[in-house]
Amino acid sequence: MTVTTDHPSSLIDKATQLRQTLQQWAEELGFQQLGITGIDLGQHEAYLQKWLEAGYHGDMEYMARHGSKRSQPAELVPDTCTILSLRMDYLPTGSPPADILANSDKAYVSRYALGRDYHKLMRNRLAQLAKRIRSELDGGQYRAFVDSAPVLERAIAERSGLGWIAKNTMLINEKAGSWFFLGEIYTDIPFPTDPPKLEKHCGSCSACLDICPTAAFVEPFVLDARRCISYLTIEHPGSIAPELRPMMGNRIYGCDDCQLCCPWNKFAHPTGEPDFAPRHGLDDVALVDLFRWSESDFNERTLGSAIRRIGHERWLRNIAIALGNAATSPQVIAALRDRLQHPSALVREHVQWALAQHGVAT
């Protein structure tokens, strides 16, 4: 799609001069880096189509729902000609992930979800940046997105020079690893663009592919989401395949294994954003304690959290699996028995499976 702009040359010149200031403004708003790309996403459109045709998106029907809007930015927001891509570090301090994963009685929650939901925070910051740019240029169209629309955020970030899409399909930055969120601003202002990171710096390393608990990587750079623990615990609404349950260990919301093992994450920086700090002790908490949460407890304690979106039923489903994988103890058995009569057939099914794992007949 060809995009034209009818902005006066004076505005375009001013946008060019403003480019050097944008990084400073972004940092003032809590972002660590800003890059800019045009709307040609290279081979990513063909890759997405092939991935969808293979059915690797599973129940995520929204991935195929918007046609080419995901890979053709100007179809999503008419007149878009450049995209600002920004990253914000989220790695919190707290209990070491490896210690939690090694203790089958504890609950592992993906690091990104330990604090407040990033969507609203980042969207507000992006909106502030867009407002400042519009004020400075006295014109232009700006739309901010944070995982909230059909946007190929990792492809855009790669084309913007923020990093490369690695074998684990995450975006890796050579100075910051992969523990960061991405957000975008679509605009009709033709800002100068940055060179893309087209070279993959993964080399012969296959740590992420080898460590995946459920063998979700079909090959390097190709993830079958239907086997991914993040997909299973967050996106998948129904029963989780019994053969996958033992592989999930104590991961009750998301999975970070392919990031935890990545050598590039030795360069990751802990976040300085207070909102990303762990809440309700979720970085180090017993499975049985979380399994006791009533629906009102769940709603109260996940207020403002990304976890809220899965609902109490899936929360219990996920924890039941983790309890099935935990070391057998009176506390674990008692917690599971307490949920045997739960109103949800989905919860009851996974509780029965968990008890069977401990040799308890139901």
C-alpha positions as CSV (number, residue, x, y, z in Angstrom):
1,M,0.0,0.0,0.0
2,T,1.4,3.4,-0.9
3,V,1.0,6.1,1.7
4,T,1.2,9.8,1.0
5,T,1.2,12.7,3.4
6,D,0.0,16.2,2.7
7,H,1.9,17.8,5.5
8,P,3.9,21.0,4.7
9,S,7.6,20.7,4.2
10,S,8.2,22.9,7.3
11,L,6.5,20.3,9.5
12,I,8.4,17.5,7.9
13,D,11.7,19.4,8.5
14,K,10.7,20.0,12.1
15,A,10.0,16.3,12.6
16,T,13.4,15.4,11.2
17,Q,15.0,17.8,13.7
18,L,12.8,16.4,16.5
19,R,14.0,12.9,16.0
20,Q,17.1,13.3,18.3
21,T,14.9,14.6,21.1
22,L,12.4,11.7,21.1
23,Q,14.7,9.3,22.9
24,Q,15.1,11.8,25.8
25,W,11.3,12.3,26.0
26,A,10.8,8.5,26.0
27,E,13.2,8.0,28.8
28,E,11.6,10.7,30.9
29,L,8.4,8.7,30.6
30,G,10.0,5.5,31.8
31,F,10.9,3.9,28.5
32,Q,14.4,2.5,27.9
33,Q,14.6,2.8,24.1
34,L,12.7,4.2,21.1
35,G,13.1,3.2,17.5
36,I,11.3,4.2,14.3
37,T,10.4,2.2,11.2
38,G,8.3,2.6,8.1
39,I,5.3,0.4,7.4
40,D,7.1,-2.3,5.2
41,L,7.4,-5.3,7.6
42,G,9.4,-7.3,5.1
43,Q,8.8,-11.1,5.2
44,H,6.8,-11.0,8.4
45,E,3.4,-11.0,6.6
46,A,4.3,-14.3,4.8
47,Y,5.6,-15.8,8.0
48,L,2.4,-14.9,9.9
49,Q,0.2,-16.4,7.2
50,K,2.2,-19.7,7.1
51,W,2.0,-19.9,10.9
52,L,-1.7,-19.4,10.9
53,E,-2.3,-21.9,8.2
54,A,-0.4,-24.5,10.3
55,G,-2.9,-23.9,13.1
56,Y,-0.2,-23.0,15.6
57,H,-2.3,-20.2,17.0
58,G,-4.8,-22.7,18.5
59,D,-7.7,-21.0,20.2
60,M,-6.4,-17.5,19.5
61,E,-8.8,-16.9,16.6
62,Y,-8.2,-13.1,16.9
63,M,-4.8,-13.7,15.3
64,A,-6.5,-14.5,12.0
65,R,-9.6,-12.3,12.4
66,H,-8.3,-9.0,11.0
67,G,-7.0,-10.1,7.6
68,S,-3.9,-8.1,6.6
69,K,-4.4,-5.3,9.1
70,R,-1.8,-6.9,11.3
71,S,0.9,-6.9,8.7
72,Q,-0.2,-3.8,6.8
73,P,-0.2,-0.9,9.4
74,A,-1.8,1.6,7.1
75,E,-4.9,-0.7,6.8
76,L,-5.3,-0.6,10.6
77,V,-4.7,3.2,10.8
78,P,-5.1,4.9,7.4
79,D,-2.3,7.3,6.4
80,T,0.2,5.7,8.8
81,C,3.7,6.0,7.2
82,T,6.0,5.6,10.2
83,I,5.8,3.7,13.5
84,L,7.5,4.6,16.8
85,S,8.4,1.4,18.7
86,L,9.3,1.6,22.4
87,R,10.5,-0.8,25.0
88,M,10.0,-0.7,28.8
89,D,12.0,-3.1,31.1
90,Y,9.8,-5.1,33.5
91,L,12.1,-7.6,35.3
92,P,11.3,-7.3,39.0
93,T,13.5,-8.0,41.9
94,G,12.4,-10.6,44.4
95,S,12.6,-14.3,44.9
96,P,14.9,-15.9,42.2
97,P,12.8,-17.6,39.6
98,A,15.0,-20.8,39.6
99,D,14.3,-21.2,43.4
100,I,10.5,-21.1,42.8
101,L,10.6,-23.5,39.9
102,A,12.7,-25.9,41.9
103,N,10.1,-26.0,44.7
104,S,7.1,-28.0,43.6
105,D,5.0,-26.6,46.5
106,K,5.4,-23.0,45.3
107,A,3.5,-21.3,42.5
108,Y,5.4,-19.9,39.6
109,V,3.9,-16.8,38.0
110,S,5.5,-15.3,34.9
111,R,7.6,-12.3,35.9
112,Y,5.6,-9.9,33.7
113,A,2.4,-10.6,35.6
114,L,3.8,-10.2,39.2
115,G,2.9,-6.5,39.4
116,R,0.3,-4.2,37.9
117,D,-1.1,-4.8,34.4
118,Y,1.3,-3.1,32.0
119,H,-1.3,-2.3,29.3
120,K,-2.9,0.7,30.9
121,L,0.4,2.1,32.3
122,M,2.2,1.9,29.0
123,R,-0.7,3.2,27.0
124,N,-0.9,6.2,29.2
125,R,2.8,6.9,28.8
126,L,2.6,6.5,25.1
127,A,-0.4,8.8,24.9
128,Q,1.7,11.4,26.9
129,L,4.5,11.1,24.4
130,A,2.2,11.4,21.4
131,K,0.6,14.5,23.0
132,R,4.0,16.1,23.4
133,I,5.0,15.3,19.8
134,R,1.7,16.7,18.5
135,S,2.2,19.9,20.5
136,E,5.7,20.3,19.3
137,L,4.9,19.8,15.7
138,D,1.5,21.4,15.9
139,G,-0.1,18.6,13.8
140,G,0.0,15.0,12.9
141,Q,-2.1,11.9,13.6
142,Y,-1.0,9.5,16.4
143,R,-2.5,6.2,17.7
144,A,-0.9,4.3,20.6
145,F,-1.1,0.5,21.0
146,V,0.0,-1.9,23.7
147,D,-0.9,-5.4,22.8
148,S,-4.4,-4.1,22.2
149,A,-4.9,-4.3,18.4
150,P,-3.8,-6.4,15.4
151,V,-0.2,-5.2,15.6
152,L,3.0,-7.2,14.8
153,E,4.8,-5.6,17.7
154,R,7.9,-7.8,17.6
155,A,8.3,-7.4,13.8
156,I,7.9,-3.6,14.2
157,A,10.5,-3.6,17.0
158,E,12.9,-5.6,14.9
159,R,12.4,-3.3,11.9
160,S,12.9,-0.3,14.3
161,G,16.3,-1.6,15.4
162,L,15.3,-2.5,19.0
163,G,16.5,-6.0,18.6
164,W,16.1,-9.2,16.7
165,I,13.4,-11.9,16.9
166,A,15.2,-14.9,18.3
167,K,14.9,-18.7,18.1
168,N,12.4,-18.5,21.0
169,T,10.3,-16.0,19.0
170,M,11.0,-13.3,21.7
171,L,12.7,-10.0,20.8
172,I,16.2,-9.8,22.1
173,N,18.2,-6.6,22.6
174,E,21.9,-7.0,22.8
175,K,22.2,-4.6,25.7
176,A,19.0,-5.5,27.6
177,G,18.1,-9.2,26.9
178,S,14.4,-9.8,26.5
179,W,12.7,-8.9,29.8
180,F,10.8,-5.9,28.4
181,F,7.3,-4.8,27.1
182,L,6.7,-3.2,23.7
183,G,4.4,-0.4,22.7
184,E,3.8,1.4,19.4
185,I,2.7,4.8,18.1
186,Y,1.3,4.8,14.6
187,T,1.7,8.2,12.9
188,D,1.3,9.9,9.5
189,I,4.4,12.0,10.2
190,P,7.4,10.8,8.1
191,F,10.0,10.7,10.8
192,P,13.5,9.5,9.8
193,T,13.7,5.7,10.4
194,D,16.3,3.6,12.1
195,P,18.1,0.6,10.5
196,P,16.5,-2.7,11.3
197,K,18.2,-5.6,13.3
198,L,18.2,-8.2,10.5
199,E,21.1,-10.2,11.8
200,K,20.1,-12.9,14.3
201,H,22.7,-13.1,17.1
202,C,21.6,-16.5,18.5
203,G,24.4,-18.4,16.8
204,S,24.4,-22.1,17.4
205,C,22.8,-21.7,20.8
206,S,19.7,-23.9,21.3
207,A,19.2,-23.4,25.0
208,C,15.6,-22.1,24.7
209,L,14.6,-24.9,22.3
210,D,16.0,-27.6,24.5
211,I,14.6,-26.3,27.8
212,C,11.0,-25.9,26.8
213,P,9.0,-28.2,29.2
214,T,6.4,-29.1,26.6
215,A,8.6,-29.1,23.5
216,A,6.6,-26.3,22.0
217,F,9.2,-25.2,19.4
218,V,8.6,-26.9,16.1
219,E,12.0,-25.6,14.9
220,P,14.0,-22.5,15.6
221,F,11.9,-19.3,15.3
222,V,8.6,-21.4,15.1
223,L,6.4,-21.8,18.2
224,D,3.4,-24.1,18.3
225,A,1.4,-22.1,20.8
226,R,-0.9,-25.1,21.4
227,R,1.9,-26.7,23.4
228,C,3.2,-23.5,25.0
229,I,2.6,-23.2,28.8
230,S,1.9,-19.5,28.5
231,Y,-0.8,-20.3,26.0
232,L,-2.2,-23.2,28.0
233,T,-2.5,-21.3,31.2
234,I,-3.7,-18.0,29.8
235,E,-5.2,-18.2,26.4
236,H,-6.7,-21.8,26.3
237,P,-10.2,-21.8,27.8
238,G,-10.9,-25.5,28.2
239,S,-9.4,-28.7,29.4
240,I,-5.6,-29.0,29.2
241,A,-4.5,-32.2,27.5
242,P,-3.6,-34.8,30.2
243,E,-0.3,-35.6,28.5
244,L,0.9,-32.0,28.8
245,R,-0.1,-31.5,32.5
246,P,2.9,-33.3,34.1
247,M,5.2,-31.1,31.9
248,M,3.7,-27.9,33.3
249,G,5.2,-28.4,36.7
250,N,4.3,-25.6,39.1
251,R,3.8,-22.9,36.4
252,I,0.3,-21.5,37.0
253,Y,0.3,-18.4,34.9
254,G,2.7,-18.1,32.0
255,C,6.2,-19.5,31.6
256,D,9.6,-17.9,31.4
257,D,11.9,-20.9,30.8
258,C,13.0,-19.8,27.3
259,Q,14.0,-16.4,28.8
260,L,15.6,-17.7,32.0
261,C,18.0,-19.8,30.0
262,C,18.9,-17.2,27.4
263,P,22.6,-16.1,27.6
264,W,21.6,-12.6,26.4
265,N,19.6,-12.0,29.5
266,K,22.8,-11.6,31.5
267,F,22.5,-8.0,30.2
268,A,18.9,-7.6,31.4
269,H,18.3,-4.7,33.9
270,P,15.9,-4.9,36.8
271,T,13.0,-2.5,36.3
272,G,12.8,0.8,38.1
273,E,9.1,1.0,37.7
274,P,7.3,0.6,41.0
275,D,4.1,-0.7,39.4
276,F,6.0,-3.8,38.2
277,A,7.0,-4.8,41.7
278,P,5.5,-8.1,42.9
279,R,2.1,-7.8,44.6
280,H,0.4,-10.1,47.1
281,G,3.6,-12.1,47.5
282,L,3.1,-13.7,44.1
283,D,6.8,-14.1,43.6
284,D,7.0,-16.6,46.5
285,V,3.8,-18.2,47.6
286,A,2.5,-21.7,48.3
287,L,0.2,-23.3,45.8
288,V,-2.2,-24.4,48.6
289,D,-2.6,-20.8,49.7
290,L,-3.6,-19.6,46.2
291,F,-5.9,-22.6,45.8
292,R,-7.9,-21.4,48.8
293,W,-8.8,-18.1,47.2
294,S,-12.5,-17.7,46.7
295,E,-13.8,-16.0,43.6
296,S,-14.1,-12.7,45.5
297,D,-10.6,-13.2,46.9
298,F,-9.3,-13.7,43.3
299,N,-11.2,-10.6,42.0
300,E,-10.0,-8.4,44.8
301,R,-6.3,-9.5,44.7
302,T,-6.0,-9.5,40.9
303,L,-7.5,-6.0,40.6
304,G,-5.2,-4.1,38.2
305,S,-3.3,-7.3,37.4
306,A,-2.9,-9.0,34.0
307,I,-3.9,-12.2,35.8
308,R,-7.5,-11.0,36.2
309,R,-8.3,-11.8,32.5
310,I,-8.2,-15.6,33.0
311,G,-10.9,-15.6,35.7
312,H,-11.2,-17.7,38.8
313,E,-12.2,-20.9,37.1
314,R,-9.0,-21.1,34.9
315,W,-6.9,-20.0,37.9
316,L,-8.1,-23.0,39.9
317,R,-7.7,-25.3,36.8
318,N,-4.0,-24.2,36.5
319,I,-3.3,-24.5,40.2
320,A,-4.9,-28.0,40.4
321,I,-2.5,-29.2,37.7
322,A,0.4,-27.7,39.7
323,L,-0.8,-29.4,42.9
324,G,-1.0,-32.7,40.9
325,N,2.7,-32.2,40.1
326,A,3.7,-31.2,43.7
327,A,5.2,-33.5,46.2
328,T,2.6,-35.5,48.0
329,S,1.6,-34.1,51.4
330,P,-1.4,-34.0,53.7
331,Q,-1.8,-30.3,52.9
332,V,-1.8,-30.9,49.1
333,I,-4.3,-33.7,49.4
334,A,-6.6,-31.7,51.7
335,A,-6.5,-28.7,49.4
336,L,-7.5,-30.8,46.4
337,R,-10.3,-32.6,48.3
338,D,-11.8,-29.3,49.3
339,R,-12.4,-28.5,45.6
340,L,-13.8,-31.9,44.5
341,Q,-17.3,-30.5,44.6
342,H,-16.6,-27.3,42.9
343,P,-19.5,-26.1,40.6
344,S,-17.2,-26.0,37.6
345,A,-16.8,-29.3,35.7
346,L,-13.5,-28.0,34.3
347,V,-12.2,-27.5,37.8
348,R,-13.5,-30.8,39.1
349,E,-11.8,-32.7,36.1
350,H,-8.4,-31.2,36.9
351,V,-8.8,-31.8,40.6
352,Q,-9.6,-35.4,40.0
353,W,-6.6,-35.8,37.8
354,A,-4.4,-34.1,40.4
355,L,-5.6,-36.5,43.2
356,A,-5.0,-39.5,40.9
357,Q,-1.4,-38.3,40.5
358,H,-1.0,-38.7,44.2
359,G,-2.7,-42.1,44.2
360,V,-5.9,-40.9,45.7
361,A,-9.1,-42.4,44.3
362,T,-12.1,-40.2,43.7
